[in-house]
Amino acid sequence: MGKEKTLKTQSNAGKMKNWFAVYVRSRAEKKVAEALLQQGYEFFLPLKKTLRNWSDRKKWVDLPLIPGYCFVCCTPGEHHQILRFNHVVSFVRFCGQPAVIPAGQIDMLKRMLKQSDFSIEVSMELPEPGQKVEVISGPLIGMQAELVQIRGRSKVCIRIEQISNVVLVEIPLEDVRVIADR
């Protein structure tokens, strides 16, 4: 009876969906997102509006917040299908296995992108670990993150260590409170 329970657990683990980051070819993030949508996969491509200047006009365009990556929620059994998509290079790996991105990080990133009061930036510079804080007012109320110092300015940080990036938002210090270590 114990072996039967173990077999069920292992088979369910292969069917459990997790978030993964996939590397994509340069400037192909939107194409990969469209392919994932067409095939019915849950995905997340963080975009930011940017004003682009050309010689004859200016235009607001949606550009990937984290160039070269797209996030997909799938089971390990679906990895081979996703790798067959045009413009998908590989899954981000850690210790030889596709790295799982915690769902909480994806949710916080989505929440940060929905607000428009603060500018969001992505940095490949990994700052020293900061104090754990909770946002107590404003559009990000209730969000827990780190408070770090970047070039002398206090910023709220979400680390996505699997892709060596941090997402930073500068918010007033009075909008956060330090969470006591337990």
N, C-alpha and C positions, 0 to 999 in steps of 0.2 A: 504494500500500500504506500509506503514511503517513496519508492521509486516512481510510482505512478504520479504522485504529486510533483516530484522533481521534473519529470518529463513534461507535464503540463506547464510548469513555470518556464522551462526553457523554450517551449514552443510559443508561449505568449510573449516572451522577450523578443523573439524574432519578428513579432507582429506589432510591437509597440512603436508608436511614432515618436520621433524626436526631431529637434531642429538641428540642421547641419549647415555648414557654410560650404559653398562650392566656388572654386576658382573658375572664372570665365575669361575668355579672350578679351583683349583690350577693346573697349567701347562696345561690348556685346551684352552688357547687363540687361538692357531692356528686351533684347531678342530672346535671351534665355528666360526671362520672366514671362514673356508672351508664350513661349513653348511650354513652360510649366503650367500656365493657365489653361492652354489648349488641351493638355493631357489630364487636367483635373487635380493637380498637386496644389497643396497649400504652400505658398511661398511668401517671402517678404523681400522687397527691394526698396531700401530706404532711399528716398529722393529728396533733394533740396532745390528750391527755386533760386536761380542765379541769373542776374542780368548780364547778357552777353552783348558785346559791342562788335559790330562789323563796320566796314567802311561806309556802308550806305544806310545802316539802321541799327537799332537796339532792340533786343528781344529778351523776354523772360523765358528761360528754358528749365526743364527739370533734369538735373544731373544726379548721378549716383552719389550718395553721401560717402560711401566706402567703395571707391573704384576697384573693379576687379573681382567683386564678390556678389553673390546672391544667396539668400538663405532659403532653405526648403525644409518642410516638415514631411518626413517620410519614414518608412520602416527600413531596416538594413537590407531586406530583400529587394527593395526598389532601387538600390544604389546603381546596379548595373544598367537599369533602364534609363536612369537620369544621365549616366555617363555617356550614353549613346546620343544625347541631344547635341545638335550643332552648337558650337561655341563653348560647351562645357569642357573644361580641361581636366579637373579632378576635384575630389572632396578634400577639404582641409583635414590633415591627419595629425594625430598625436599618438606616439608610440606605435605607429604602423596601422592604427585603426582610425576610421573617420571620427573626427572630434565632435562630440555632442555639445551644442550650444544650449545652456540652460534657458528654458522657456521664459523665465523671469527676466532675463536680459533682453530677449526679443520684445517682451511686453513693455519694458521700460523704454526701449528705443522707439517703439511705436508711439508711446505716450509722449515722449520728448518731441517727436516730429509733428504731433498734432497741435502743439502749442505754437504760437507765433510771437509771443512776447519777448523771447530771448533768442539770440543767434546760437546755432549749434555748429560745432566744429569737430572734426575727427583728426586725431593726431596719432602718428606712429611712435612718437616719443612717449615712452611709458613713464609717467611720473612716479615718484616715491609714493608708497601707500599712504593714504591720508586718513583722517578721522571719519568714522562712520557717522553719517548725518541723516536726518529725515527732513524733508521739505515740509514746512508748517503753514505756508500760505502761497498763493499764486496758482498758476495753472498746473504745476507739478505737485500739488499738495498730496502728502502721503507717500511720495516716492522715497525710497531709501537708496543711498549711494555713498560715495566718498567725497570729502571736501579736500581738494588738492590745491597747491600753489603752482601756477604756471606763469612764468615771467612776472612774478610779483603780484599776480591777480588770483583771487580765490574763485575756484570753479568747481561745480558739481561734476563728478566723473563716473561713468559706467565703463568698466573694463570688459573688453571682449578679448580675453587673453588668447583664445584659440586662433585668432587672426592677427594678433599683436597690434591691436588698435584700442584707443580709448575714445569715447564720445564725451565731449565736454560742453557744458552750458554754464555761462557766467550768470549767476543770480545774486541778488543782494544777500549779504550775510544775515540780515534780520529775518530772512525767509527760511532759514534752516536752524535746526537745533541738533546738538551733538547727542548721539545715542550712546548711553553708558555701556561699556563692555560688561558682559555677564560671565 
